[in-house]
Structure formats: structure tokens, C-alpha cells
Amino acid sequence: MNTTTSITLNSPFDSHMHWRQKDALLEQVAPYSTEQFAGGLLMPNTKPNIITVDNLRWYRDEIQEAIVFECRKSFLPLFT
């Protein structure tokens, strides 16, 4: 008996992403991540560190700008 099992994830979610602030690296990584995943949990590697709500808003805006610029589909970024 030959049994084959396959699982297809149509909208996978990456629960461990380390993106930097907007720079060449972010612009290189974002298209690959957003092409493969429907969303991700982003752990900021930024300078300065994200320690206030205003810092997080700034970072979120940079990520949203990179996603809109680079993405060809919707991507949900969540932040730690």
C-alpha cells in the first residue's frame, strides 16, 4: 500500500522575524518574507532600541512603508 500525505499551507505565518529599520537590508529581506508568508511576528533589531510607544509607532510606520513599497500581496506585521 502506497500512502502519501501532503500538507499545503496557503497562508503561513512566520512567528520569528528579525527585521532592521529601513535600510538596504530591510528592502532586500521584506520582498522575500512577504512573498512567502501572510504575516509575521517581528522582533525589532533597531538602533535605538524600541522602548516607548512612540519608538514602536516609528518602527511600525517604517515597516508599513517597506511592505507597501515591496509587497505584491497583503502582509500582516505583528510586533513583540
C-alpha positions in Angstrom: 0.0 0.0 0.0 1.4 3.4 -1.0 0.1 6.3 1.1 1.3 9.8 0.5 0.3 12.6 2.8 0.9 16.2 2.0 0.0 19.4 3.7 -0.3 22.7 1.9 -0.1 25.9 3.9 -1.7 28.6 1.8 -1.2 31.4 4.2 1.7 30.6 6.6 2.7 32.9 9.4 6.3 33.3 10.4 6.5 33.7 14.2 10.1 34.7 14.4 11.3 37.5 12.1 14.2 39.9 12.8 13.9 42.9 10.6 16.1 46.0 10.9 15.0 49.6 10.4 14.5 50.9 6.9 17.8 50.4 5.1 19.1 48.3 2.2 18.8 45.1 4.3 15.2 45.7 5.1 14.5 46.4 1.5 16.2 43.2 0.5 14.5 41.0 3.1 10.9 42.3 3.0 10.1 41.1 -0.5 11.2 37.6 0.2 9.4 37.4 3.6 6.2 39.0 2.3 6.1 36.7 -0.8 6.3 33.6 1.3 4.2 34.5 4.4 0.8 36.0 5.1 2.2 37.7 8.2 5.0 37.6 10.8 5.9 38.4 14.3 8.7 41.0 14.0 11.3 41.3 16.7 12.9 44.7 16.1 16.7 44.9 15.8 16.9 48.6 15.8 19.2 51.5 17.0 17.9 53.0 19.1 16.0 50.1 20.8 12.2 50.2 20.8 11.4 51.2 24.4 8.5 53.6 24.0 5.2 53.6 22.2 6.5 56.4 20.0 9.5 54.3 19.0 7.2 51.4 18.1 4.9 53.7 16.1 8.0 55.0 14.2 9.2 51.4 13.5 5.7 50.3 12.5 5.5 53.1 10.0 8.9 52.2 8.5 7.8 48.6 8.2 4.4 49.5 6.6 6.2 51.8 4.1 8.6 49.0 3.2 5.8 46.5 2.8 3.6 48.8 0.7 6.6 49.6 -1.5 7.9 46.0 -1.8 4.8 43.8 -1.4 2.6 42.4 -4.1 0.1 41.0 -1.6 -1.1 41.7 1.9 1.2 41.0 4.8 0.3 41.4 8.5 3.2 42.5 10.6 2.9 42.0 14.4 5.4 43.3 16.8 6.9 42.0 20.1 
